[in-house]
Structure formats: C-alpha cells, structure tokens
C-alpha cells in the first residue's frame, strides 16, 4: 500500500476544532487502530490545533491551521502547521509527563493549561516540533504495527 494523504485547513477559530477532530477520528477508522487509539489520536490533533490557535495566533481568527493526515502501511503521520508565533524549542523539550501529575488531595491547584504537549508526547510514538521560514509544524506519529516501546521514527 502506498501512502495516502489528505490536507485539511481550518480558520483559526476554536469553534472549528471539533469538526476537525471528528474528521481525524473518521480517518483513523480506516486504520487498524482501535476505537480508543483513534480517539487518542483525535485528542492529540485537537490539542495541537488548539495550541496553534491560542498560542501561535494568540486567539485571533482569519488565520489558517493546516492539518495533513498521512497513512503509511506501518504508521499514521499527522502534521499540524501554522504561520503564527513559533514556540521556543526549549519549551517543547521541557514539556514532559510530569506536567500531568496532580496531587489528589489538592484538586483546586489542577491546572487546565500546559498539559497538551505532555499528553501528545505520552500518546503518540514520536513527536517533533520544527519552525522554519515562518512555518511551524508539529509532526506526530502513531505506529500501526509492531507497537512496542517508543522511538524516533523517521519523519
């Protein structure tokens, strides 16, 4: 099977993200991913697109967020790209699973922000962020076969 690819572009409005999420979930149904894994990929894409809208575009509409879903025989690759403000590479590198840890005795300190990248890194098999010539891209890979431990698939 050759690679198959589709590009989806939405305006940078948060109300557009749910529709994009549904499209990604439906595309995942064409793969061997389970329903739970399909939902997890959808969640990661939604988180990445929300970050583009909220942070790269600072919540401003009239900008484009591009999502490219590519299906390979052994993996799904999703690129979320924007032309907004880039994220510092050090911030991306520092966002680890520890940001997801909570004190069950102090729920009031549970932060809603800062959890997207750690969730994406935990769910996906490989995640890479690059900013070049004014275009920011978060590339996420979910393997379809031989899903052992995580590694850096070539992107």
C-alpha positions as a Markdown table, in Angstrom:
| # | Residue | x | y | z |
|---|---|---|---|---|
| 1 | Unk | 0.0 | 0.0 | 0.0 |
| 2 | Unk | 1.3 | 3.4 | -0.9 |
| 3 | Unk | 0.9 | 6.4 | 1.4 |
| 4 | Unk | -2.4 | 8.2 | 1.3 |
| 5 | Unk | -2.6 | 11.8 | 2.4 |
| 6 | Unk | -5.3 | 14.4 | 2.9 |
| 7 | Unk | -4.9 | 18.1 | 3.9 |
| 8 | Unk | -7.5 | 19.8 | 6.0 |
| 9 | Unk | -7.3 | 23.6 | 6.5 |
| 10 | Unk | -9.4 | 25.5 | 9.1 |
| 11 | Unk | -9.7 | 29.1 | 10.1 |
| 12 | Unk | -8.1 | 29.8 | 13.5 |
| 13 | Unk | -11.4 | 29.8 | 15.5 |
| 14 | Unk | -11.8 | 27.4 | 18.4 |
| 15 | Unk | -15.3 | 26.5 | 17.3 |
| 16 | Unk | -13.8 | 24.9 | 14.1 |
| 17 | Unk | -11.7 | 22.4 | 16.1 |
| 18 | Unk | -14.5 | 20.0 | 16.9 |
| 19 | Unk | -15.3 | 19.4 | 13.3 |
| 20 | Unk | -11.6 | 18.8 | 12.5 |
| 21 | Unk | -11.5 | 16.3 | 15.4 |
| 22 | Unk | -14.4 | 14.4 | 14.0 |
| 23 | Unk | -12.7 | 14.2 | 10.6 |
| 24 | Unk | -9.5 | 12.9 | 12.2 |
| 25 | Unk | -11.3 | 10.3 | 14.1 |
| 26 | Unk | -13.1 | 9.1 | 11.0 |
| 27 | Unk | -9.8 | 9.0 | 9.1 |
| 28 | Unk | -8.4 | 6.9 | 11.9 |
| 29 | Unk | -11.2 | 4.4 | 11.5 |
| 30 | Unk | -9.6 | 3.5 | 8.1 |
| 31 | Unk | -6.6 | 2.2 | 10.0 |
| 32 | Unk | -6.0 | -0.8 | 12.3 |
| 33 | Unk | -6.1 | 1.5 | 15.3 |
| 34 | Unk | -8.7 | 0.6 | 18.0 |
| 35 | Unk | -11.5 | 3.0 | 18.8 |
| 36 | Unk | -9.6 | 4.1 | 21.9 |
| 37 | Unk | -6.4 | 4.7 | 19.9 |
| 38 | Unk | -8.4 | 6.6 | 17.3 |
| 39 | Unk | -9.9 | 8.8 | 20.0 |
| 40 | Unk | -6.4 | 9.4 | 21.4 |
| 41 | Unk | -5.0 | 10.5 | 18.0 |
| 42 | Unk | -8.0 | 12.8 | 17.6 |
| 43 | Unk | -7.3 | 14.2 | 21.1 |
| 44 | Unk | -3.7 | 14.9 | 20.2 |
| 45 | Unk | -4.6 | 16.6 | 17.0 |
| 46 | Unk | -7.2 | 18.7 | 18.8 |
| 47 | Unk | -4.7 | 19.7 | 21.4 |
| 48 | Unk | -2.1 | 20.7 | 18.8 |
| 49 | Unk | -4.7 | 22.7 | 16.8 |
| 50 | Unk | -5.9 | 24.4 | 20.0 |
| 51 | Unk | -2.3 | 25.4 | 20.7 |
| 52 | Unk | -1.9 | 26.9 | 17.3 |
| 53 | Unk | -5.0 | 29.0 | 17.7 |
| 54 | Unk | -4.4 | 30.0 | 21.3 |
| 55 | Unk | -0.6 | 30.5 | 21.3 |
| 56 | Unk | 0.7 | 30.9 | 17.7 |
| 57 | Unk | -2.2 | 33.1 | 16.6 |
| 58 | Unk | -3.0 | 34.4 | 20.1 |
| 59 | Unk | -6.7 | 33.6 | 19.6 |
| 60 | Unk | -7.0 | 35.7 | 16.5 |
| 61 | Unk | -9.3 | 34.5 | 13.7 |
| 62 | Unk | -8.7 | 34.9 | 10.0 |
| 63 | Unk | -5.5 | 32.7 | 10.0 |
| 64 | Unk | -5.1 | 29.1 | 8.7 |
| 65 | Unk | -4.2 | 26.0 | 10.6 |
| 66 | Unk | -3.2 | 23.2 | 8.3 |
| 67 | Unk | -3.5 | 19.5 | 9.2 |
| 68 | Unk | -2.0 | 16.9 | 7.0 |
| 69 | Unk | -3.1 | 13.3 | 7.7 |
| 70 | Unk | -0.9 | 10.7 | 6.0 |
| 71 | Unk | -1.5 | 7.0 | 6.2 |
| 72 | Unk | 1.5 | 4.7 | 5.6 |
| 73 | Unk | 1.5 | 0.9 | 5.7 |
| 74 | Unk | 3.0 | 1.0 | 9.2 |
| 75 | Unk | 2.1 | 4.3 | 10.7 |
| 76 | Unk | -0.1 | 7.4 | 10.7 |
| 77 | Unk | 1.6 | 10.7 | 10.5 |
| 78 | Unk | -0.2 | 13.9 | 11.3 |
| 79 | Unk | 1.3 | 17.3 | 10.8 |
| 80 | Unk | -0.3 | 20.4 | 12.4 |
| 81 | Unk | 1.1 | 23.6 | 10.9 |
| 82 | Unk | 0.6 | 27.3 | 11.3 |
| 83 | Unk | 2.3 | 30.6 | 10.4 |
| 84 | Unk | 1.9 | 32.2 | 13.7 |
| 85 | Unk | 4.3 | 32.9 | 16.6 |
| 86 | Unk | 6.7 | 30.0 | 17.0 |
| 87 | Unk | 7.2 | 28.0 | 20.2 |
| 88 | Unk | 10.6 | 28.1 | 21.8 |
| 89 | Unk | 12.2 | 24.7 | 21.2 |
| 90 | Unk | 13.3 | 24.6 | 24.9 |
| 91 | Unk | 9.7 | 24.9 | 26.0 |
| 92 | Unk | 8.7 | 22.0 | 23.7 |
| 93 | Unk | 11.6 | 19.9 | 25.0 |
| 94 | Unk | 10.8 | 20.7 | 28.7 |
| 95 | Unk | 7.1 | 19.7 | 28.4 |
| 96 | Unk | 7.2 | 16.2 | 30.0 |
| 97 | Unk | 4.7 | 13.8 | 31.6 |
| 98 | Unk | 5.5 | 15.4 | 35.0 |
| 99 | Unk | 3.2 | 18.2 | 33.9 |
| 100 | Unk | 0.3 | 15.7 | 34.2 |
| 101 | Unk | 1.0 | 14.7 | 37.8 |
| 102 | Unk | -1.6 | 16.0 | 40.2 |
| 103 | Unk | -2.0 | 16.0 | 44.0 |
| 104 | Unk | -5.3 | 14.2 | 44.5 |
| 105 | Unk | -5.5 | 16.0 | 47.9 |
| 106 | Unk | -5.3 | 19.4 | 46.3 |
| 107 | Unk | -7.6 | 19.4 | 43.2 |
| 108 | Unk | -8.0 | 23.2 | 43.4 |
| 109 | Unk | -4.5 | 23.5 | 42.1 |
| 110 | Unk | -5.3 | 21.4 | 39.0 |
| 111 | Unk | -4.2 | 23.5 | 36.0 |
| 112 | Unk | -6.0 | 23.3 | 32.7 |
| 113 | Unk | -3.2 | 24.7 | 30.7 |
| 114 | Unk | 0.2 | 23.3 | 29.9 |
| 115 | Unk | -1.0 | 19.7 | 29.6 |
| 116 | Unk | -1.4 | 19.4 | 25.8 |
| 117 | Unk | 2.2 | 18.8 | 24.8 |
| 118 | Unk | 2.8 | 16.2 | 27.6 |
| 119 | Unk | -0.4 | 14.4 | 26.6 |
| 120 | Unk | 0.7 | 14.3 | 23.0 |
| 121 | Unk | 4.1 | 13.1 | 23.9 |
| 122 | Unk | 2.6 | 10.3 | 26.0 |
| 123 | Unk | 0.1 | 9.1 | 23.5 |
| 124 | Unk | 2.0 | 9.3 | 20.2 |
| 125 | Unk | 5.0 | 7.2 | 19.4 |
| 126 | Unk | 7.0 | 10.1 | 18.1 |
| 127 | Unk | 6.5 | 13.9 | 18.3 |
| 128 | Unk | 8.8 | 16.5 | 16.6 |
| 129 | Unk | 8.3 | 20.3 | 16.5 |
| 130 | Unk | 10.1 | 22.4 | 13.9 |
| 131 | Unk | 9.8 | 26.1 | 12.9 |
| 132 | Unk | 11.3 | 27.1 | 9.5 |
| 133 | Unk | 10.8 | 30.1 | 7.3 |
| 134 | Unk | 7.8 | 31.3 | 9.2 |
| 135 | Unk | 6.0 | 27.9 | 9.2 |
| 136 | Unk | 5.6 | 26.0 | 12.5 |
| 137 | Unk | 4.9 | 22.3 | 12.3 |
| 138 | Unk | 4.2 | 19.7 | 15.0 |
| 139 | Unk | 4.6 | 16.2 | 13.5 |
| 140 | Unk | 3.0 | 13.3 | 15.4 |
| 141 | Unk | 3.5 | 9.6 | 14.5 |
| 142 | Unk | 1.4 | 6.7 | 15.7 |
| 143 | Unk | 2.7 | 3.3 | 14.6 |
| 144 | Unk | 0.2 | 0.7 | 13.3 |
| 145 | Unk | 2.4 | -2.4 | 13.5 |
| 146 | Unk | 4.9 | -3.7 | 16.0 |
| 147 | Unk | 4.0 | -1.1 | 18.6 |
| 148 | Unk | 6.5 | -1.9 | 21.3 |
| 149 | Unk | 8.3 | 0.9 | 23.0 |
| 150 | Unk | 8.6 | 4.5 | 21.8 |
| 151 | Unk | 11.3 | 5.5 | 19.5 |
| 152 | Unk | 12.1 | 8.2 | 16.9 |
| 153 | Unk | 10.6 | 7.1 | 13.6 |
| 154 | Unk | 12.0 | 8.9 | 10.7 |
| 155 | Unk | 9.8 | 11.8 | 9.7 |
